[in-house]
Amino acid sequence: QVTLRESGPALVKPTQTLTLTCTFSGFSLSTSGMCVSWIRQPPGKALEWLARIDWDDDKYYSTSLKTRLTISKDTSKNQVVLTMTNMDPVDTATYYCARSYSSSSGLAPDYWGQGTLVTVSS
Amino acid sequence: QSALTQPASVSGSPGQSITISCTGTSSDVGSYNLVSWYQQHPGKAPKLMIYEVSKRPSGVSNRFSGSKSGNTASLTISGLQAEDEADYYCCSYAGSSTSWVFGGGTKLTVL
């Protein structure tokens, strides 16, 4: 059974750095074709893809946010970490982590976490 | 402003069929057969309904189908049911520099 769970602060101040952790089970990020992405959704708005890390440690970032994002993995802990620097109120959103596996859904995320709401406010 | 354009809302009666369009450019939808569709109920995480334009993940009803022509992808839901009422998002690969882009979402109302 594949599950993902996001964790991190619910509230951050402007200019601070946000660190989110995705803890997963039911798959290994060392398996060829496996990927984990971060996607966010501001309240009442559309989804926005942020970053992805692959089984071979390749990393991909949103062009508009790449200077602020870092994604990493700890395969032994079954975790993926996303950091976003210089947080702003417009970054207030629900942040999701999601898995892709080439053998089941190509590169499209097929299993998602429940999401974690991050509010940026002083 | 989202990279992919979807209608803000569509509606249909139970049993009917509806189609949601997703218009991109030659740099995303038009260049890659990597369009996916997600269903999202209020307060819930998105659920993958279609990937690689027209493939259905295991467990997704065959009432859901996808297609693509040029720079426009489409999601068709046949035999509408009340539980299909949700927001639907398309997503496309847009090349290594941009990676993935989403549409603005379409609210489906089952009348």
Interface residues (C-beta under 8 A of the other chain):
Chain A: S37 A46 L47 E48 W49 R52 Y60 Y61 S62 T63 Y96 S104 S105 G106 L107 A108 P109 D110 W112 G113 Q114 G115
Chain B: S2 L34 S36 Y38 A45 P46 K47 L48 Y51 E52 K55 P57 S58 Y89 C91 Y93 S96 S97 T98 S99 W100 V101 F102 G103 G104 G105
